[in-house]
Amino acid sequence: MSNHAASGAIPAANTGIDRIIFIIDQISIWTGKATAWLIIPMAGVLVYEVFMRKVFSPWIYSHDIATQLYGTHFLLTAAFCLYLGKHIRTDLFFDKWSPYTQAWVDFVCYITLFMPGMLLFLYLGWDFAAESWDLHERLLTPGRPPAYFYKSMLPLGTALLTLQGVSEMLKSYKVIKKGRQQ
């Protein structure tokens, strides 16, 4: 993580691209760190469930709550994971290439693979969540908790991941532009 991103200070180079990158990165950092805390209530629900199952009777909501907390955690921290560079990457050749070549490969992959996939996923996820809200959908588990809040995390997480993809694409563009000037 760069120093300016970690400190929250706006970078010295105040070009438009730098500001956009900084703002998007800050959104990813904030949402990632905030939603990482969902692990604690999820673990609490699971520990409570195990205890109650041994002593009294199981709680019908525990599995649903734990699943929804973990799914929300997974979806909303994906952008932070991309910001940190922790998504899966096949490095067979990539690590041996120059930063300029790596930036070109990243830029082309973001434009041709990542963005179309994310935009399609965002479109479908939005419809998926909107339909759930329209129907006031409930899960088909014994407790019948509402599903629409949880299903709304799909387009929200996808939007955050797409936004971070824009930041990564702009970072690649900066490396390409800098490499051309040398």
Phi, psi and omega in degrees: 000133181289157183298318182292327179288321181291323183277342182085005180275142178292136183298153182298319179283101187266048174285163178301318180296318179298320179294317179298313178302314182299313182296314180297316179299321179295321177297315180295318179297312183297310182294322179297313180290323180293314183281345176298333180291347178295343178296326183293307177295329178297314178296321178299317179297318181292319178296316178301316180298314180297316179299311182296325180294325181281326187263313184240247178227153183296154179264124188290342183270346190300314181296317180298314181295314180298317180296316181292321177295316180292319178298318177296315177303312182298313184290320186275347176261359181298322179294320178297320177299318177295319177303318181283351181075030185258004175288158182294135178219137176274114188257021184306314180248330191307314182295337182275346182279159176290158176304327179296312179294318177301318180297319178297315180297313178300313182300312180296318180293321177296318182289315189270331184247305187295304185297312178300319179296315180293319180294321176295315179297321178295316179298311180292321179295323178297313178299319179301312180289319181298319178296321179297319177294317180300322182272354188049049187299144175236152178291156182267033178259169186305323182282342180053049178288160179297142180259340189292326177296313181297317181291340176288341179290335180297305178291328179294311178297321178294320178297317178295318179294320178296317179299316178294328175298323175298316178299315180295323178296317179294324176296318177296317179301319179298319179294318179298313180298317179295319180295325179292328184282344183275000000 
